[in-house]
Each structure stands twice: as structure tokens, then as C-alpha cells.
Amino acid sequence: MATHEHPKDTVTIAPSVLLTIIHTAALSVEGVIRTTSTPTLDRWLRRTTTDDGIEIEVNDEGVRVEVYLVVDANHNLYETSQRVQQEIARTIKEYAGMKVLSVNVHIEDVNFG
């Protein structure tokens, strides 16, 4: 959990809230079809909070994000990935007030439909 302490007050943001914020931000980018499952071995080896297609690691320094996507084949994959990174970072900063250490985008598939 992310916790910010002040002399008398504490604010805690549940990991599930961050996952929802990240999921919504990723899907808001044009060309993103959906998030997709993270590789099973990655889930087993890492100690992260996961949702379907999103992994986060929260520590005292900030938030690290791994997001796994299916992207529309009619969109430039690199540019779409950059927009996803920017939107996720902006949204975490704006809504949670947390420092974003990294946002790594993994395009797992493209949709030609």
C-alpha cells in the first residue's frame, strides 16, 4: 500500500485503486484494445500486485508499472506505447500524487480485426 504520512495524518491508497487508475488510463489511449494477462512465469517470480495485464510495485520511492496490451494494428505501436506511458504517469501523479519511477509497456498482440 502507498502511505503518505504527515505529522498527524496518514493517507493510504490501496493497490487495487492504483490498478484501476492504470487500467483506465491505458484503455483511454486510442489504439489500445485491451490489457492482456501477464506471462505466468513473470507473475510467479515477481513480488508485485497484479491485475489482468497490469503489475505494480509500490515502495517508498514511488510506483513501477508493467502493462501488457493488445493494440490495434492500424496504429503505430511505438507511438501508442509512448502515449500509454505518458497517460499512465500523468494519471498516477494527478490522482494519487505519487512519483512514477517507470512505466514499461509490453505489446503482447496486435488486433487486425
C-alpha positions in Angstrom: 0.0 0.0 0.0 1.1 3.5 -0.7 1.2 5.6 2.5 1.9 9.3 2.9 2.4 10.5 6.4 2.1 14.0 7.8 2.6 14.9 11.4 -0.8 13.7 12.5 -2.4 12.3 9.4 -1.9 9.3 7.2 -3.3 8.7 3.7 -3.3 5.2 2.3 -4.1 4.3 -1.3 -4.9 0.6 -1.8 -3.1 -1.2 -4.6 -6.4 -2.1 -6.2 -7.1 1.7 -6.6 -3.8 2.2 -8.4 -4.6 -0.8 -10.7 -8.0 0.7 -11.6 -6.4 4.1 -12.3 -3.7 2.5 -14.5 -6.2 0.3 -16.3 -8.5 3.2 -17.1 -5.6 5.4 -18.3 -4.2 2.6 -20.6 -7.6 2.0 -22.2 -8.2 5.7 -22.8 -5.3 5.8 -25.3 -6.5 5.5 -28.9 -5.4 2.2 -30.4 -5.3 0.2 -27.2 -7.8 -2.7 -27.5 -7.4 -4.2 -24.0 -5.0 -5.3 -21.4 -3.9 -9.0 -21.5 -2.6 -11.5 -19.0 0.9 -11.1 -17.8 3.2 -14.0 -18.6 2.8 -16.8 -15.9 6.5 -17.1 -15.1 6.7 -13.3 -14.5 3.8 -13.5 -12.1 5.4 -16.4 -10.2 8.9 -14.8 -10.0 7.9 -11.2 -9.1 6.5 -9.9 -5.8 4.1 -7.4 -7.3 0.5 -6.5 -7.1 -1.2 -7.7 -10.3 -4.4 -7.3 -12.2 -5.1 -8.8 -15.6 -2.4 -7.2 -17.7 -1.0 -4.8 -15.1 1.7 -5.3 -12.5 2.7 -2.6 -10.0 5.4 -2.3 -7.4 5.0 0.4 -4.8 7.8 1.3 -2.4 8.9 4.4 -0.5 10.4 5.9 -3.7 7.3 5.6 -5.9 5.5 3.3 -8.3 6.8 1.0 -11.0 4.3 -0.2 -13.6 4.3 -3.0 -16.1 1.4 -3.1 -18.5 0.6 -5.8 -21.1 -1.5 -4.7 -24.0 -3.3 -5.7 -27.2 -3.1 -2.9 -29.7 -5.0 -2.1 -32.9 -2.7 -3.0 -35.9 -3.8 0.2 -37.6 -2.0 2.3 -35.1 1.8 2.9 -34.8 2.9 0.6 -32.0 5.7 2.7 -30.8 3.7 5.9 -30.7 0.8 4.2 -29.0 3.2 2.8 -26.3 4.6 6.2 -25.7 1.1 7.7 -25.3 0.2 4.9 -22.8 3.4 5.6 -20.8 2.6 9.3 -20.7 -1.1 8.9 -19.8 -0.4 6.3 -17.0 2.3 8.5 -15.5 0.1 11.6 -15.7 -2.9 9.9 -14.2 -0.9 8.4 -11.2 0.6 11.8 -10.4 -2.7 13.6 -10.8 -5.0 11.2 -8.9 -2.7 9.6 -6.4 0.0 12.2 -6.0 2.7 9.6 -6.3 6.1 9.6 -8.0 6.2 7.3 -11.1 9.6 5.6 -11.3 8.8 3.7 -14.6 6.0 2.6 -16.9 7.0 -0.3 -19.1 4.7 -1.2 -21.9 4.6 -4.7 -23.4 2.7 -5.2 -26.6 1.7 -8.9 -26.4 -0.5 -8.9 -29.5 -2.0 -6.8 -32.3 -5.6 -6.9 -33.5 -6.2 -6.9 -37.2 -10.0 -7.1 -36.8 
